[in-house]
Amino acid sequence: MLARKFVLVVTALLMPLACGDDGNEVQDEIEGTADCAQICSRYNTCVSNVDETGCIDLCEDAADETEAGENAAENCEDCLDGKTCEEAESCWAGCPVAVVPE
């Protein structure tokens, strides 16, 4: 019985490696979601009222489709961090913000 549990645990631990998953996909997805939520929330607050859910969905789609979209979301979030709305004005040009009217 103990051997069977050991085999199951080892198999579960090795399965992601066998499938080619380096373990970062889930973390990347979580971070991508957080990036877009923060970006759209700040845009809603600082620039224009938007449907945040729609904005987040479109932002996440852009980030998922290409590495350039993912980098744009990460760079945008980094640019916005700790800035007031006025200070963040220069950030919006590079942000993957999809304006979805409310």
Secondary structure, DSSP 4 states (H G I P E B T S, - for coil): -HHHHHHHHHHHHHHHHHTT--SHHHHHHHHHHHHHHHHHHHHHHHT----HHHHHHHHHHHHHH-HHHHHHHHHHHHHHTT--TTGGGGGGGGS-------
